[in-house]
Amino acid sequence: HSSNKMFIGSNEGGNEDYDGLIAEIICLDDIPTDEEDVKIKSYLALKYGITMASMDFKNSAGTVIWDESLDASYNNDLTGIGRDDLSGFNQKQSKSLNSDAIVTMSTQAIAANNAANTTQLGTDVSFEMWANNGGSVAMQTSELHTDFTERLGREWLIQESGTVGNVLVEVDLTGVSFSNTH
């Protein structure tokens, strides 16, 4: 039991009030362990589309859902969709908040926001995570499959755990110039 007072959005004197929005508050009764810290950071990063590079992401059970060691060069615009009933996490669509992010994934056509998305992810503790290699979004003609004449320089790595189900992928190519239009 502590005699310290806790204030959210203000100080003890009531002057210097916070004037803004607070998305959510996570309260713990002790300092989180390193394992708990990773779970909390994973939850918040996925929920709000914030890239947390150079770390594994874990679900509420502590299982790795993004294995950073598979290829550390894919650490840009890291985000995902997923369902984790124990933590109340149900992210049905997602896009990184980073300004250069061009991929959105969803369990249906992209809705106005996650709450407006009426579908459900597959089974509990299921995640579809993705990140890119930071390559250019300009067209290039190298490293092509024989059926193609151009491709984006940016590549994505996707990792799935559990059973997410069908996923729609939308790529925003606004501003990308194609030299071959057939």
C-alpha positions in Angstrom: 0.0 0.0 0.0 1.4 3.4 -1.0 0.5 6.8 0.3 1.6 8.4 -3.0 -1.3 10.0 -4.9 -1.8 9.3 -8.5 -3.1 11.9 -11.0 -4.0 11.4 -14.6 -4.0 14.5 -16.7 -3.1 16.8 -13.8 -0.6 17.4 -11.1 -1.4 17.5 -7.4 -1.9 21.2 -7.4 -4.4 21.0 -10.2 -2.6 23.6 -12.3 -0.9 22.3 -15.5 -3.9 20.1 -16.6 -3.4 18.0 -19.7 -5.6 19.2 -22.5 -5.8 16.3 -25.0 -6.9 12.8 -25.6 -5.7 9.7 -23.7 -6.1 6.6 -25.8 -5.9 4.2 -22.9 -4.3 3.6 -19.5 -2.6 0.4 -18.4 -2.3 0.0 -14.7 0.0 -2.5 -13.0 0.4 -3.2 -9.3 4.2 -3.6 -9.7 7.0 -2.8 -12.1 6.5 -5.1 -15.1 9.1 -7.9 -15.7 11.0 -7.8 -19.0 8.5 -10.4 -20.4 5.5 -8.4 -19.3 7.1 -5.3 -20.8 7.4 -7.0 -24.2 3.8 -8.1 -24.1 2.6 -4.6 -23.2 4.7 -3.0 -25.9 3.5 -5.5 -28.5 -0.1 -4.9 -27.6 0.2 -1.1 -27.8 2.4 -1.1 -31.0 -0.1 -3.4 -32.9 -3.2 -1.6 -31.6 -1.9 1.8 -32.7 0.2 0.9 -35.8 3.5 2.0 -34.1 6.6 0.3 -35.4 8.8 -1.1 -32.6 11.8 -2.4 -34.6 14.5 -4.7 -33.3 12.3 -6.6 -30.9 10.2 -9.8 -31.0 6.5 -9.2 -30.6 4.6 -11.5 -28.2 1.0 -12.3 -27.5 -0.6 -12.4 -24.0 0.7 -16.0 -23.5 4.3 -15.0 -24.2 4.4 -16.7 -27.6 6.4 -14.9 -30.3 4.1 -13.6 -33.0 6.9 -11.5 -34.8 10.3 -13.1 -34.8 12.7 -10.3 -35.5 15.6 -12.7 -36.0 14.1 -14.3 -39.1 15.3 -11.3 -41.2 16.3 -8.2 -39.3 16.3 -6.2 -42.6 12.5 -6.3 -42.5 11.9 -3.8 -39.7 10.0 -0.9 -41.4 6.3 -0.2 -40.9 5.9 -3.3 -38.7 2.3 -3.8 -37.8 -0.4 -6.5 -38.0 -3.9 -7.7 -37.4 -4.7 -10.2 -34.7 -7.0 -11.5 -32.0 -6.0 -12.2 -28.4 -9.0 -12.7 -26.2 -7.0 -12.6 -22.9 -5.8 -9.1 -23.5 -9.0 -7.9 -25.2 -7.1 -7.4 -28.5 -9.1 -7.6 -31.7 -7.4 -5.7 -34.5 -9.3 -6.6 -37.7 -7.4 -4.1 -39.9 -4.2 -2.3 -39.7 -1.7 0.0 -41.4 1.4 1.4 -39.9 1.2 5.1 -38.8 4.5 5.8 -40.6 4.0 8.3 -43.4 5.6 6.0 -46.0 3.5 2.9 -45.2 1.5 1.8 -48.2 0.1 -1.6 -47.2 -3.2 -2.1 -45.3 -4.4 -5.5 -44.4 -7.9 -6.4 -43.2 -10.3 -9.3 -42.7 -12.6 -7.6 -45.2 -12.7 -4.5 -47.4 -11.0 -1.7 -45.6 -13.5 0.0 -43.3 -13.4 3.6 -41.9 -11.7 2.2 -38.7 -11.3 -1.0 -36.8 -14.6 -0.7 -35.0 -16.5 -0.3 -38.3 -14.9 -3.5 -39.6 -17.7 -6.1 -39.0 -15.8 -9.3 -39.6 -14.0 -11.5 -37.0 -10.5 -12.9 -37.1 -10.2 -16.7 -37.1 -9.3 -18.3 -33.8 -8.1 -16.8 -30.6 -4.4 -16.0 -30.4 -4.0 -15.6 -34.1 -1.9 -12.9 -35.7 -0.8 -11.8 -39.2 2.2 -9.5 -39.0 4.1 -7.7 -41.7 7.0 -5.3 -42.2 9.0 -4.1 -45.2 12.7 -3.8 -46.0 12.6 0.0 -46.5 13.1 -0.3 -50.3 12.0 2.3 -52.7 8.4 2.5 -53.8 9.6 3.6 -57.2 9.4 1.1 -60.1 12.5 -0.8 -60.9 13.4 -3.3 -63.6 15.9 -5.5 -61.7 15.2 -8.8 -60.0 12.1 -9.5 -62.0 10.1 -12.7 -62.6 10.1 -13.5 -66.3 6.4 -12.5 -66.6 7.0 -8.9 -65.4 8.8 -5.8 -66.7 8.7 -3.7 -63.5 8.3 -4.1 -59.7 8.5 -2.0 -56.6 11.9 -2.0 -54.9 10.2 -2.5 -51.5 9.5 -6.0 -50.3 7.5 -7.3 -47.4 7.9 -10.2 -45.0 4.7 -11.7 -43.5 4.5 -13.9 -40.4 1.4 -15.7 -39.4 0.7 -17.4 -36.1 -2.6 -19.2 -35.3 -5.4 -19.2 -37.9 -6.2 -15.6 -39.1 -8.4 -16.7 -42.0 -8.9 -14.7 -45.2 -7.0 -11.4 -45.4 -7.4 -8.6 -47.9 -4.2 -6.7 -48.8 -4.5 -3.2 -50.2 -1.4 -1.4 -51.6 -1.7 2.4 -52.1 0.3 3.2 -55.2 -0.6 6.9 -55.3 2.2 8.8 -56.9 4.0 5.6 -58.2 4.8 6.0 -61.9 4.6 3.0 -64.2 6.7 3.2 -67.4 4.9 0.2 -68.9 1.1 0.5 -68.9 -0.1 -2.8 -70.3 
